[in-house]
Amino acid sequence: MTFQELFIINLKDFRKSKKISQAKLAEMCDSSQAYIAEIEVGKKFPSPEMIEKFAVAFGVESYYLFQNNTKLDIRILTPIHKQEIIDKIHEATSKILNHY
């Protein structure tokens, strides 16, 4: 995974977990929805100043936007990740219970 891909994944995850649309994030960061969309599809990469604006909008330190969260660290999981884990646990439990 490239540095840019990792950033895009984290940007989308934070945005979605905070229930912020691209348009709202653009407004919060004094930018445009089109620019946010270009970042999220990998056509553009934000400046350090814009990265800091994203971090402020999400209420996190900017380095969180570059962390590789493939290692399960419950302290930094987004609500979306937590819900995915809960859903998988429920699915597995249901399969076990239906088996017996």
N, C-alpha and C positions, 0 to 999 in steps of 0.2 A: 504494500500500500504506500502510495506517495504521500509526501507532506501535505500537498494540496488536497488529495482525496480524504485524508484524515481530518483536515480542517473542515471540509464540506460536510462530512458525516456529522461532526460535532456541532457545526453551525445549525444544520437541519434539526438535529436531536434537541438542542437547547431551544430552538425556536418553537418546535412542535410541543415540547414538554411544557413550555410557558404559554402555549396556546396563542402565539403571536403570528399573525399572517405576515407574508412578505411585505405587504403594503404598510402594515403597522410598524414593522421593524425599520423599514425605510424612513418612515416618519420620525421614529424615535432617534434615528441616527443621522437625520438631515441628509437623506439620500433619496434615491428613486427605487420603486418596486422593480423596474427593469434591471437596475444595477444589482440588486439583491438576487434576482433570478439568474443573471449571468454568472454571479459568484457561485450559486448553488449548482449550476450545471458545468462549472469548470471553465467557462469562457474568460473569466476575469479572476484576479486575485486581489484582495483588498490591501490597502496601505496599512502600515502600523497604526496610524491614527484611527482608521475605520475599524480595525480589529479591536482597539480599545473601546470604541463606541459600542460595538457588539457586546463586549464583555460587560460594560456598564448596563446596557439594556437587559441583559440576562441576569445581572446581579452576581457575577462570578469574576474571578481573577482571569485576566486574558490568557494565561497559560493553560487554563482548562480547555480552551478551544483547540489545543494542540496535543492533548493527552491521548495516548492510545488506550482506550478503555476495553480492549479485548480481554484483559485480565479482570476477573470479577472482583471489584472493590465496591462493596455495598455503600460505602460513604459517598461515592461520586456517581452512582447510577442515576440516570434521569428517571423521571416518573414513567416514561415510555418503556425503558428497559425493565424497570421493576414490574410493570404490568405484564410484559411479555414473559417474564420468569414465573409470575403467579399463574398466568394462563397455561403455561406448559406443565406446571405442577398439578393444576386442576385436571388437565387432560390426561396426564399419566395416572393420577389417582382414580379417575373415572374408568380408565381401561382396566386397572387392577380390580376395582370393585365389580365391574361388569363380568370379569373373568370368573369370579366366584359366585 
